[in-house]
Amino acid sequence: MEKLSIGKMANICNVSIQTLRYYDKIDLIKPAIRDTKNGYRYYDINQVFRINIIKYLQHTGSSLKEIKQVLTLDSERLVEFWNQQELEIENKIQNLQRTKELIRGQQLQFQQLNEIQKFSQEIVYQRAIPQELIIQIKPITKITPLSHPDAEVSRLENILLQNKTMANLQYGFSYPLKEYNDLTEIEYDSIFTRVFSSRIDEAEELLTYMLSGQYLCISFFWDRTKYLSYYQKLFSAFLHKFGTIPTEVYEVSIVDEYHYENEQNFLTELRVKIPKNYH
């Protein structure tokens, strides 16, 4: 039986002395040999494999508490353990993928913000908008630009949370394009947010697209006192160019940086899709 000091064992197994002492303290693996003459304890060479097993299990994400239990299991229960570990890893992968999608969503959101800011605010402009996957619901109560739609936004957020994802801090509303003389006349017929995953199994019927194409737009920092005048500029420009074509107005608000002191930190774009035959 070859005796190994704690230092030599640490060197062979490529772990620290402190790690071996901790394994000893929690009864994960203890030195197998005690010298009766001087009381020193030594590891046996055969314990190298056990330490390698511990390192392997740690690398798979198992905790030391789990490893301590695993080392006592028979082969049948080890199969059950690894099946459970695989399931947990798969869940983590899915959660990380959803997190990656949210991060990608924020990147695209700020790219869109930068794109909008290239145009002069409060002046009608035309820009190309790519196809966007959105989740869209009908408001339960009447909502106008004068409303604080927190309850409806929360309803949309809850649908996404139930599907293990989140909204990307960008909300939109739609309503018919027509002449309005007062904000109370503008009634939103949908609320939506952009999503970056089609894996919304329990709300798949709520998924739709904001179609790609050329849009006539106007942007401004949110201001209820001026909203109607901005809308009327857009309406007049569309009416002048394309006539009375039934269509929808999309109101999309994007937070300008992460400042939430007041509503004026949201850049709002009103957009109306230009008919294809006018491109």
Disulfide bonds with the S-S distance in Angstrom:
none
